[in-house]
């Protein structure tokens, strides 16, 4: 019986080995599919040859360099990036008004030398009241002031949206005068 029990145990262990510990079949081989070559799109007007590409790149670089050079004085000085250039404002002509006053019965005098200044818009008044004036140099020609962290000379535009520019300085009254594109004036103390 000992022999029969040993044989049964060996068969049982062999069955367990083949059922649970059976080696898995090898995985199927990987199939590698080659990718189609990437062809860059051909844009009309771009060269296809290497020499054509080099010429195109040289022309593009030369155009960029020409745009970065200011030749207004003939010395070919390179511009430095910075804030947008300040435009000089041209004040609009003041409107003339005609006044007629009777001097005597049948005689009247007409005067056309009366200047009429337009009234400042509310947006212009708000802008002027919120302007930060850091310093003013009234003795300079033209007067200069630092307004809203920007140094401006008289006649230069300060706010493009409203068309506000620095008009002048009244040193006696210690006021700075602004004008807008309509010709309206606003003065504030500094």
Secondary structure, DSSP 8 states (H G I E B T S, - for coil): -HHHHHHHHHHHHHHHHHHHS----------------------TTS--SHHHHHHHHHHHHHHHHHHTEE-SSSS-EE----S----B------EEEEEEEEEETTEEEEEEEEEE-----HHHHHHHHH--EEEEETTSSS-EEEETTEEEETTBEEETTTTEEEEEEETTTTEEEEE-TT--EEEEE-
